[in-house]
Amino acid sequence: MKKPSPLIPSHSLRPLHLYCLLAAALIYLGTEVWQCISWPPFYSFDETLEIDYVYQLTQGHLPTFWAGPEFNPLGLEYPYQVQWRYQHPPLFYLIETPIFVLFNTNTHPIIGIWAMRMVVCMLGLLLIAVSGWAARWIFGHTCVASALVPVFIASNRCLPSVVLNYTLAALWVTLLIGMTAKILRTYPRTTRATAIAWIAIVTLAPLTRLSTVPIMGLCICIVALFLLIRCCKSLCAWTSMVAAPSLLAILSSGWFYLRLYTLSGSFTGSQPQWSAENLHRITDKTFFEALADPSFYISSFSQYQNSAVTTQWYGGIFVILLTLLPLLLGGITGAHHIFSRNHRTAPNTLIAIMILLAFGGTVFQQLLFYKQGGSSNAVYFSLISIVFSVVIAYGFARRPMFHRYTAIWLFVRLAAFLIETILKWPFAESGTMEGRSILWIVLTYCAILLVIAGTTLAIIAISRNRSPNQTVEIVQNRSNEPVIHQ
């Protein structure tokens, strides 16, 4: 009897996966159209600096902090004359450069910026699709939890569709974690194509964002530890899985981080003195002061709501209901699963450690950034949106009444979004789109309806499938594709 494909759900689970993917796409597209309208071009100085980075690439050079922005086609008065996005690696901006040139953004900036935003939107849709693939390898099988992950990814309110590089970084972290899980579950019959993809993903990871580098290093260490546990003596395996990707990652990006050190005296490119003087950031906190600051957690963990909601008196309630309690439930459920005798295997244990360290390491990294005067903006945690989604989805899917847990969560998330639209209605007096034509208002309502439709579809699809433990095991490389080591 032919076994199911490793990446295709069985007939019983396929409708749930397809409906959840469709629901995720609707939620994401509706949310992103809303944000693009409520954030018109040149509204965010961060976005303007991102576009300036692309412009400076078209002029044949990378930006520097003190030289400031060069892109100003409308002759606007910018709030600061520095380029603080210069510290980001260039991969995202290289992807955007052809669109900038094709739409002649320097001459027609509004049209060009909207086109560049569509690139980010496409990256977001790709992230949603990839998250489902990654979840199946993380869990080791196709299951209800792997169907829920794309919905939680799409619901992350910190993935912007404006021209910012966070979505690309989140996509890359998802690829790193998903590919690591695949290697652990397919070894020793890991295919040559998987090895090549792994090398390419690791090589480009340091060129997305600096915060991707620790997770890249973590994934390489997990693979190396797994090979040690398996007593692997294959030179080909060690070279293709550990040595080659590590060396290529250093070669691909080392020049950029050395440049940052030359310009700023720091491999991160941070400018704490300027931040303290001009942004009034507190740069002399101790690590323990940052660790004990509740505002850091309220802000950083508001992954599924906008900051406009978080700053309200009830904002903390949404953070608890949408992020903290679901994470706690998923963490406890996952720990119980891993420590049970039937599931205590090397891949399961190492993947759980990887998820835990990716989460803990990101918290530690952001605490260091926060104590030096950095912001506690939740968008920095969107990097590990796959971690949030996997943990929450697993915690819900293992409950006997998982559809009720998920439906309640989706209703609360929808409520947070609708409150955001009221608080930030762009066509109100002094709003960002005040006085714009009726077409923009209609488009905004359509975006809101898309979010409502996607949420409703997800709830219906989940309610029709009430078997939380239904799974289809992943078959490990039963194709005729050559393997890199036997």
Summary of the structure (lengths in Angstrom):
residues: 486
radius of gyration: 22.6
end to end distance: 25.5
largest distance: 69.9
contacts: 1647
relative contact order: 0.15
helix: 67%
strand: 2%
